[in-house]
Amino acid sequence: MKLRHLLLAGLSASLLSGCSTYQRLSELGSGPKLSPITDPGPRQPVAVPMPQPPTEPSGANSLWQPGARSFFHDPRASRIGDILTVDITVADAAKLSDSTSRSRTNSDDASMSNLFGLEKYLAASHMDPSSLVKMGSDTSNVGAGVVDRSETIKLTLAALVTQVLPNGNMVIAGHQQLKVNGELRDLQISGIVRSEDITSDNTVDLSQIAEARLNYGGRGTVSDVQQPRLGSQLFDILMPW
């Protein structure tokens, strides 16, 4: 019965991964293909708390336009469809060490030498009233863990303004793909940028992007070898030990 359930689970995983398997078979001999150019922006508008919009100045003949920073042209991104450059610099390092040790000893004894004269019936049944229950248990647990991680990423990516919020902040999204020797590298970024944080050369740093989402991965021959097979992943999820 267990073998049958395992086979059914494996078949379900194979059906779920059918699209991925078909895609890999279609790329056989040529490697992963680049995605077509599409709108990288989110389909759903970003919903965040917004202050009351400022009152626009009156006067149709005024030289001052609502939202303008000066009378001169500003090359920085400010409207939907504008492009700005994102500087991505991540230097993260963490080193943690933890150890635990636990032990426990239990001992329980129970006897009934006097109980309204009922103890004689226990003696008649060849039971010793002075030693009815005697139990003991020992538990010991020792654990140790070490985390030593170091990550360094330095990239530059162009992103599009996909939405301008009522307070002037801009939602940006960028997508970049690079294919080298059959290995496809995929970089995606999105978040919310203040117009004040965009420099005069139309760039913004990753640390100044709110709700930043950075995805840097890839697929191809090297990634395929490094990733465990679907059967191994399914086995690791289902096995409780």
C-alpha positions as CSV (number, residue, x, y, z in Angstrom):
1,M,0.0,0.0,0.0
2,K,2.8,2.4,0.9
3,L,4.6,1.7,-2.4
4,R,1.4,2.4,-4.3
5,H,0.9,5.7,-2.5
6,L,4.5,6.6,-3.3
7,L,4.1,5.8,-7.0
8,L,0.9,7.9,-7.1
9,A,2.7,10.8,-5.5
10,G,5.5,10.5,-8.0
11,L,3.1,10.4,-10.9
12,S,1.3,13.5,-9.6
13,A,4.6,15.3,-9.3
14,S,5.5,14.3,-12.9
15,L,2.2,15.6,-14.1
16,L,2.7,18.9,-12.3
17,S,6.1,19.3,-13.8
18,G,4.9,18.4,-17.3
19,C,5.2,21.9,-18.5
20,S,8.7,22.2,-17.3
21,T,9.6,18.9,-18.8
22,Y,8.1,19.8,-22.1
23,Q,10.0,23.1,-22.1
24,R,13.3,21.3,-21.5
25,L,12.6,18.8,-24.2
26,S,11.8,21.7,-26.7
27,E,15.2,23.3,-25.8
28,L,17.1,20.1,-26.3
29,G,20.3,20.8,-28.3
30,S,19.9,24.5,-28.3
31,G,19.7,25.4,-24.6
32,P,17.2,27.7,-22.9
33,K,15.6,30.4,-25.1
34,L,15.3,34.1,-24.3
35,S,11.9,35.3,-23.4
36,P,10.2,37.9,-25.7
37,I,10.1,41.5,-24.7
38,T,7.0,42.1,-22.7
39,D,5.6,44.6,-20.1
40,P,7.5,43.7,-16.9
41,G,5.1,45.7,-14.7
42,P,2.6,44.1,-12.3
43,R,-0.9,43.5,-13.5
44,Q,-2.4,44.6,-10.2
45,P,-2.0,48.2,-9.0
46,V,0.1,48.5,-5.8
47,A,-2.2,49.3,-2.9
48,V,-0.4,51.2,-0.1
49,P,-1.6,54.0,2.3
50,M,-1.6,57.3,0.4
51,P,-1.8,60.9,1.8
52,Q,-4.4,63.3,0.4
53,P,-3.3,64.5,-3.1
54,P,-2.1,68.1,-3.2
55,T,-4.3,70.8,-4.6
56,E,-3.3,71.7,-8.1
57,P,-2.6,75.4,-8.7
58,S,-5.2,77.3,-10.7
59,G,-4.5,79.3,-13.8
60,A,-4.5,77.8,-17.3
61,N,-1.9,80.2,-18.6
62,S,0.6,79.5,-15.8
63,L,4.2,78.4,-16.8
64,W,4.3,76.1,-13.7
65,Q,3.0,72.6,-14.4
66,P,1.7,70.4,-11.5
67,G,4.4,67.9,-10.5
68,A,7.3,69.9,-12.2
69,R,10.5,70.2,-10.2
70,S,11.7,73.3,-12.0
71,F,11.2,75.4,-15.1
72,F,13.9,73.5,-16.9
73,H,13.8,69.9,-18.3
74,D,14.5,67.2,-15.8
75,P,16.1,64.1,-17.3
76,R,15.2,61.9,-14.3
77,A,12.5,59.3,-14.6
78,S,9.1,60.6,-13.5
79,R,6.4,59.2,-15.7
80,I,5.1,55.8,-16.6
81,G,7.3,54.2,-19.2
82,D,10.4,56.2,-18.2
83,I,13.6,54.3,-17.7
84,L,16.1,54.6,-14.8
85,T,19.2,52.6,-13.8
86,V,19.3,50.6,-10.7
87,D,22.7,49.9,-9.0
88,I,22.6,46.6,-7.2
89,T,25.3,46.1,-4.6
90,V,24.8,43.4,-2.0
91,A,27.6,42.4,0.4
92,D,26.1,40.2,3.1
93,A,27.9,38.0,5.6
94,A,26.6,36.1,8.6
95,K,28.2,33.6,11.0
96,L,26.2,32.0,13.7
97,S,26.9,29.1,16.0
98,D,24.4,27.4,18.3
99,S,24.5,24.3,20.4
100,T,21.9,22.7,22.7
101,S,22.0,19.8,25.2
102,R,19.0,18.4,27.0
103,S,18.6,15.4,29.4
104,R,15.7,14.2,31.5
105,T,15.2,11.3,33.9
106,N,11.7,10.1,35.1
107,S,10.9,7.6,37.8
108,D,7.4,6.6,39.0
109,D,6.5,4.1,41.8
110,A,3.0,3.2,43.0
111,S,1.8,0.8,45.8
112,M,-1.4,0.1,47.6
113,S,-0.8,-1.5,51.0
114,N,-4.2,-0.4,52.5
115,L,-7.4,0.4,50.7
116,F,-10.5,-0.4,52.7
117,G,-9.4,-4.0,52.9
118,L,-9.4,-4.5,49.2
119,E,-5.7,-5.1,49.1
120,K,-6.3,-8.8,50.1
121,Y,-8.0,-9.4,46.8
122,L,-4.8,-8.2,45.1
123,A,-2.8,-10.6,47.2
124,A,-5.3,-13.4,46.2
125,S,-4.6,-12.6,42.5
126,H,-0.9,-13.1,43.1
127,M,-0.2,-9.3,42.9
128,D,2.1,-7.5,45.3
129,P,0.2,-4.5,46.7
130,S,3.5,-2.9,47.8
131,S,4.8,-2.8,44.2
132,L,2.0,-2.2,41.8
133,V,3.7,0.1,39.3
134,K,7.3,1.0,38.7
135,M,8.3,2.9,35.6
136,G,11.4,4.9,34.5
137,S,12.5,6.7,31.5
138,D,15.7,8.5,30.3
139,T,15.8,11.1,27.5
140,S,18.9,12.8,26.1
141,N,19.2,15.2,23.2
142,V,22.3,17.0,21.9
143,G,22.2,19.4,18.9
144,A,24.7,21.7,17.2
145,G,24.4,24.0,14.2
146,V,26.7,26.4,12.4
147,V,25.8,29.0,9.7
148,D,28.6,30.6,7.8
149,R,27.3,32.6,4.8
150,S,28.9,35.2,2.5
151,E,27.2,36.7,-0.5
152,T,28.4,39.4,-2.8
153,I,26.4,40.7,-5.8
154,K,27.3,43.8,-7.9
155,L,25.0,44.4,-10.9
156,T,23.5,47.3,-12.9
157,L,20.0,47.0,-14.3
158,A,17.7,49.3,-16.3
159,A,14.1,49.4,-15.0
160,L,10.8,50.9,-16.2
161,V,8.4,53.0,-14.3
162,T,5.2,51.0,-14.3
163,Q,3.1,53.2,-12.0
164,V,3.1,56.6,-10.4
165,L,1.5,56.7,-6.9
166,P,-0.6,59.7,-5.8
167,N,2.2,60.9,-3.5
168,G,4.7,60.9,-6.3
169,N,6.5,57.7,-5.5
170,M,7.1,55.4,-8.5
171,V,6.7,51.6,-8.9
172,I,9.5,50.2,-11.0
173,A,10.1,46.8,-12.6
174,G,13.1,45.5,-14.5
175,H,13.9,42.2,-16.2
176,Q,17.2,41.2,-17.8
177,Q,18.3,38.0,-19.4
178,L,21.8,36.9,-20.5
179,K,22.6,33.7,-22.3
180,V,26.2,32.5,-22.4
181,N,27.2,29.0,-23.6
182,G,23.8,27.5,-23.1
183,E,23.4,28.9,-19.6
184,L,20.6,31.5,-19.1
185,R,21.0,34.1,-16.3
186,D,17.8,35.8,-15.3
187,L,17.7,39.0,-13.2
188,Q,14.4,40.6,-12.0
189,I,13.8,43.6,-9.7
190,S,10.8,45.5,-8.6
191,G,10.0,48.0,-5.8
192,I,8.9,51.6,-5.0
193,V,11.3,54.5,-5.5
194,R,11.1,58.1,-4.3
195,S,11.8,60.8,-6.9
196,E,14.1,62.5,-4.4
197,D,16.4,59.4,-4.3
198,I,17.0,59.4,-8.0
199,T,20.3,61.0,-8.7
200,S,21.0,63.6,-11.4
201,D,22.3,60.9,-13.8
202,N,19.0,59.0,-13.4
203,T,20.2,56.2,-11.2
204,V,19.0,54.8,-7.9
205,D,20.7,52.4,-5.4
206,L,19.1,49.2,-4.2
207,S,19.2,50.3,-0.6
208,Q,16.8,53.2,-1.5
209,I,14.1,51.0,-3.0
210,A,11.2,50.2,-0.7
211,E,9.5,46.8,-0.9
212,A,12.4,45.7,-3.1
213,R,12.2,42.3,-4.7
214,L,15.3,41.0,-6.3
215,N,15.5,37.6,-8.1
216,Y,18.8,36.5,-9.6
217,G,18.9,33.0,-10.9
218,G,19.2,31.0,-14.1
219,R,18.7,27.7,-15.9
220,G,20.7,25.7,-18.3
221,T,23.2,22.9,-18.2
222,V,25.1,23.9,-15.1
223,S,21.9,24.8,-13.1
224,D,20.3,21.5,-14.2
225,V,23.2,19.5,-12.9
226,Q,23.3,21.4,-9.6
227,Q,19.5,21.0,-8.9
228,P,18.3,17.7,-7.4
229,R,16.0,15.5,-9.5
230,L,12.3,15.7,-9.0
231,G,12.3,12.3,-7.4
232,S,14.9,13.3,-4.9
233,Q,13.0,16.5,-4.0
234,L,9.8,14.5,-3.6
235,F,11.6,11.9,-1.4
236,D,13.0,14.6,0.8
237,I,9.6,16.2,1.3
238,L,7.7,12.9,2.1
239,M,10.3,11.2,4.3
240,P,9.7,12.1,7.9
241,W,13.3,11.1,9.0
